[in-house]
Amino acid sequence: MPVPMLDLAPQNAAVKQKVLDGIGALIDRSSFILGDNVRSLETEIAAYAGAKFAVGMSSGTDAQLVALMALGIKAGDEVIVPSFTFFATAGVVSRLGAKPVFVDLDPATFNTTGALVEAAITPRTKAIMPVHLFGLLAEMPAICEVAAKHGIPVIEDACQSMGAKGWGLNAGQFGEMTAFSFYPTKNLGAFGDAGLTIIREDEDLYYRVKRLRVHGMEPIYVHHEVGMNGRMDEVQALVLRAKLDMLEVWHEGRRKHAAWYHGRMKELAADEALMPLEAVPDGRHIYNQFTLRVPGGKRDALQAHLKALSIGSAIYYPICLHEQPCFADLGYKKGQFPESEKAAAEVLSIPVFPEMSEAMLEEVAAGILGFFGRK
């Protein structure tokens, strides 16, 4: 049977009527931007993450950008970010005229570490933005210890990891601020672009983020600084509120499928394919992606094999950020971050969405095992 990389239809069908009813009410009162749904969503997700404040944003990228703006990041400043991640993490730094300073990763987690971050700190470092990639927390206690020692704020990029846990805490409970994304493919996805910035406890930062979201304006038509148009619309907040009650079930569905893959494909050797690990103490991987490592130059052949079987897969990410053409002027060279480059050559994400049947899981596993001559 064909198995897509992701099928959003079942989740969207589950909330369809509730969303349609809500949109009817929105039309009746003609309130479409930063209304009751946005305010309620902010309260609900702040509580879910265990933080004091939340500000709904127009996208995950803008959630990152406004956090940097609230910290006053400017031209000449440096922000430490991983090289192996989605482009936005470094893109928002460059948009402010600051310099992204790239760091390598821990091959067991795809995430950066406290030691790698500390080695990259200079007198110009003004923020650290670790990424919780694929649904697994980065080494936050060590990163935060390094940051505190140097007096540098931390912004968690949890755009793929709302609901992930580690060291007894949630994504959003480590850094001064945290960015969430609600792009439709996330575990909690909107019907378009949307994001949210968590402010763990600093009330002044919270009010600054809120002001920056609306062109630096407070009160109306009084602009204290040049901000942005980062407002979340009511339709997306309505959708997200309708889905939020189901999020824990969806997380656990992904975790159940991940455990099934581990059991079914446990005979794969390390030189064939490596599966992601539950590598964080007292933690929870929420598997926004189930990402294999396929060494020996066999990744692309495996993907082609799966495609021939009508099994979806994806490569996140084929090119490290330090190798991107737009960052050539930063002077990084190929080979500078060997673990990131190795990951880019080996990673392959396979279907793990919560509505998969066991028959679908078996199709995927049998396809992978068959590629390696196993049953």
C-alpha positions in Angstrom: 0.0 0.0 0.0 1.2 3.6 -0.6 2.4 5.3 2.6 2.7 9.1 2.4 5.4 10.9 4.4 2.6 12.8 6.2 -1.2 12.8 5.9 -2.9 15.8 7.6 -6.4 14.9 6.5 -7.4 12.8 9.5 -6.4 15.4 12.1 -8.0 18.2 10.1 -11.2 16.2 9.7 -11.4 15.7 13.5 -11.6 19.4 14.0 -13.4 20.4 10.8 -16.9 21.1 12.2 -15.6 22.9 15.3 -13.4 25.1 13.1 -16.3 25.8 10.7 -18.6 26.7 13.6 -15.9 29.0 15.0 -15.3 30.7 11.6 -19.0 31.4 11.3 -18.8 33.1 14.7 -15.8 35.1 13.6 -17.6 36.3 10.5 -20.6 37.3 12.5 -18.5 39.5 14.8 -15.9 40.4 12.1 -12.9 40.2 14.5 -10.0 38.6 12.6 -6.7 39.8 14.1 -5.5 39.4 17.7 -8.9 38.7 19.2 -10.3 36.4 21.8 -9.0 33.2 20.2 -5.4 34.6 20.1 -5.5 35.7 23.7 -7.0 32.4 24.9 -4.4 30.5 22.9 -1.6 32.5 24.4 -2.9 31.7 27.9 -3.4 28.0 27.1 0.0 27.4 25.5 1.9 29.3 28.2 0.3 26.9 30.7 1.1 23.9 28.5 4.7 24.9 28.3 5.0 25.9 32.0 5.9 29.5 31.3 4.4 32.8 32.5 3.8 34.5 29.1 3.2 33.8 25.5 2.7 36.0 22.4 1.0 34.7 19.3 3.0 35.4 16.1 2.4 35.2 12.4 5.0 32.3 12.0 7.7 30.4 13.7 10.2 32.5 11.9 8.7 35.7 13.3 8.6 34.1 16.7 12.4 33.7 16.5 12.9 37.2 15.0 10.9 39.1 17.6 12.8 37.3 20.4 16.1 38.6 19.0 14.6 42.0 18.5 13.4 42.1 22.1 16.9 41.4 23.2 18.2 44.3 21.1 20.3 42.2 18.8 21.8 44.5 16.2 24.5 44.8 13.5 27.9 43.7 14.8 26.5 41.3 17.4 27.0 37.5 17.2 24.4 34.8 17.9 25.4 31.2 18.2 23.2 28.8 16.2 23.6 25.2 14.9 24.6 24.7 11.3 22.4 21.6 10.9 18.9 22.9 11.1 16.2 24.8 9.1 17.4 28.0 7.5 15.2 30.4 9.6 17.3 29.9 12.7 20.3 31.7 11.1 18.2 33.8 8.7 16.6 35.8 11.5 20.0 36.7 12.9 21.2 38.0 9.5 18.0 40.0 9.0 19.0 42.1 12.0 22.5 42.7 10.6 24.0 40.4 13.2 26.3 37.5 12.5 25.2 33.8 12.9 28.1 31.9 14.5 27.7 28.2 13.6 28.4 25.3 15.8 28.5 21.5 15.2 26.3 18.8 16.7 26.3 15.7 18.9 25.8 12.8 16.4 23.6 10.9 18.9 21.0 13.7 19.1 21.5 16.0 16.0 21.6 18.8 18.5 24.4 21.1 19.8 26.0 20.8 23.3 27.2 23.1 26.0 30.8 22.4 25.2 30.4 23.3 21.5 28.5 26.5 22.4 31.2 27.6 24.9 33.9 27.1 22.3 32.1 29.5 20.0 31.6 32.4 22.5 33.4 35.7 21.8 33.1 39.2 23.3 30.5 39.9 20.6 28.2 37.0 21.5 24.9 38.5 22.5 22.6 35.5 22.3 22.6 31.7 22.0 19.8 30.0 20.1 20.0 26.2 20.4 17.5 24.1 18.3 15.5 21.2 19.6 15.7 19.3 16.3 13.1 16.7 15.2 11.3 16.7 18.6 14.3 16.1 20.9 15.7 18.6 23.4 19.2 19.9 23.1 21.6 19.7 26.0 19.9 22.6 27.8 21.3 22.3 31.3 24.9 22.5 30.1 24.0 25.2 27.5 22.2 27.3 30.1 25.1 26.9 32.6 27.5 28.2 29.9 25.2 31.0 29.1 24.8 32.0 32.7 28.6 32.0 33.3 29.0 34.4 30.4 25.9 36.5 31.0 24.4 35.6 27.6 20.6 35.1 27.1 19.3 31.9 25.6 16.4 31.6 23.1 15.2 28.1 22.6 14.2 27.2 19.0 11.5 24.7 19.7 9.8 25.1 16.4 9.8 21.3 16.0 9.5 20.4 19.6 6.5 21.9 21.5 5.8 19.3 24.1 9.2 17.7 24.2 10.7 17.3 27.6 14.1 16.7 29.2 15.7 16.9 32.7 12.2 17.1 34.1 11.4 20.3 32.2 9.5 21.3 29.1 10.7 23.0 26.0 10.1 26.6 27.0 11.3 26.3 30.6 15.1 26.7 30.0 15.8 29.9 28.0 14.6 33.4 28.6 12.4 33.0 25.5 11.3 30.2 23.2 10.0 30.1 19.6 7.2 27.6 18.6 6.1 27.1 15.0 2.6 25.9 14.0 3.4 25.3 10.4 0.8 22.7 9.2 3.4 19.8 9.3 4.2 20.4 13.0 2.7 18.1 15.7 0.4 21.0 16.4 -0.3 22.6 13.0 -2.4 25.5 11.9 -4.2 25.8 8.6 -1.4 28.1 7.4 1.5 29.9 8.9 1.5 30.7 12.7 3.9 30.8 15.6 4.3 31.8 19.2 7.0 33.3 21.4 7.2 32.0 25.0 8.6 34.4 27.6 9.5 32.2 30.6 9.1 34.8 33.3 10.4 38.3 32.4 7.5 40.6 32.3 9.4 43.5 30.7 10.5 41.2 27.9 6.9 40.1 27.5 5.6 43.6 27.0 8.4 44.4 24.7 7.6 41.4 22.5 3.9 42.3 22.4 4.8 45.9 21.4 7.3 44.8 18.7 4.7 42.5 17.2 2.6 45.6 16.2 5.2 47.9 14.8 6.6 48.9 18.2 3.3 50.6 18.9 1.8 51.3 22.4 -0.7 52.9 22.8 -2.2 53.1 19.3 -0.3 55.2 16.8 2.6 55.9 19.3 5.6 54.0 18.1 8.5 53.6 20.6 10.7 51.6 18.2 10.6 50.1 14.7 8.9 46.8 15.2 7.2 44.4 12.7 3.9 43.2 11.6 4.0 39.8 13.3 0.3 39.4 14.4 -1.4 36.1 14.5 -4.9 36.0 13.0 -8.0 34.6 14.7 -8.6 31.8 12.2 -5.2 30.2 13.0 -5.7 30.6 16.7 -9.1 29.1 16.4 -7.7 26.0 14.6 -4.9 25.6 17.1 -7.2 25.8 20.1 -9.4 23.2 18.5 -6.4 20.9 18.1 -4.6 21.6 21.3 -6.8 19.2 23.4 -5.7 16.3 21.1 -2.0 17.2 21.1 -0.9 14.8 23.8 -2.7 11.9 22.1 -0.9 12.8 18.9 2.5 13.0 20.6 2.0 9.6 22.2 0.8 8.1 18.8 4.1 9.2 17.3 6.0 7.8 20.2 4.2 4.5 19.9 5.1 4.3 16.2 8.7 5.1 16.9 8.8 2.3 19.5 7.3 0.0 16.9 10.0 0.9 14.4 12.7 0.2 16.9 11.3 -3.2 17.7 10.7 -4.2 14.0 14.0 -3.0 12.7 16.2 -3.8 15.6 18.3 -6.3 13.5 19.7 -3.5 11.3 23.4 -3.1 11.8 25.1 0.2 12.6 26.7 0.3 9.2 23.2 -0.1 7.6 20.9 2.3 9.4 20.8 3.9 12.8 17.5 4.9 14.4 16.9 8.0 16.6 17.5 7.5 20.3 15.6 8.6 23.5 18.9 10.3 24.5 17.7 12.9 27.0 17.4 12.1 30.8 13.9 12.3 32.2 12.8 13.3 28.8 10.3 12.8 26.0 11.1 12.8 22.2 7.9 13.9 20.4 9.1 12.7 17.0 8.1 15.6 14.7 10.4 13.5 12.5 11.6 9.9 12.8 15.1 10.4 11.3 17.4 7.6 10.3 21.1 7.8 9.7 22.1 5.8 6.6 25.9 5.6 6.4 28.1 4.4 3.6 26.7 6.6 0.9 23.5 4.5 0.7 21.0 7.2 1.8 19.9 8.3 -1.6 19.6 4.8 -2.9 17.4 3.9 0.0 15.2 6.9 -0.6 14.9 5.9 -4.3 14.0 2.3 -3.2 11.2 3.6 -0.9 9.9 5.9 -3.6 9.6 3.0 -6.0 7.5 1.3 -3.3 5.3 4.4 -3.0 6.6 5.1 0.5 7.2 8.7 1.4 10.4 10.0 2.9 12.3 13.3 3.2 15.8 14.7 3.8 16.0 17.3 6.6 18.5 18.8 5.8 20.7 18.1 2.7 22.9 21.2 3.0 24.3 22.7 6.3 23.8 26.3 6.9 27.5 27.1 6.9 27.6 25.8 3.3 24.6 27.9 2.0 25.5 30.4 -0.7 24.0 33.3 1.1 26.4 32.8 4.0 29.5 32.5 1.9 30.8 35.9 3.1 31.0 34.5 6.6 34.1 32.6 5.6 33.2 29.1 6.7 34.7 26.2 4.8 33.6 22.7 4.0 34.9 20.3 6.6 34.7 22.9 9.4 31.7 21.1 11.1 32.3 17.5 10.2 29.4 16.0 12.3 26.9 18.4 10.7 28.1 17.6 7.2 28.0 13.9 7.9 24.4 14.2 9.2 23.4 16.1 6.0 24.8 13.2 3.9 23.1 10.5 6.0 19.7 11.6 7.3 16.4 10.2 6.0 13.1 10.8 7.7 10.4 8.3 7.4 6.6 8.4 8.1 5.6 8.5 11.8 2.4 10.5 11.8 0.0 9.4 14.6 -2.8 8.1 12.3 -0.6 5.4 10.7 -2.0 1.9 10.9 0.2 -1.1 11.7 -0.1 -2.2 8.1 1.4 1.1 7.0 4.2 0.9 9.5 4.9 -2.6 8.3 5.1 -1.4 4.7 7.7 1.2 5.7 9.8 -1.2 7.8 9.6 -4.0 5.2 10.7 -1.6 2.5 13.8 -0.5 4.6 14.6 -4.0 5.7 14.3 -5.3 2.1 16.7 -2.7 0.9 19.3 -4.2 3.2 18.4 -7.8 2.2 16.5 -8.5 5.4 12.9 -9.5 6.2 
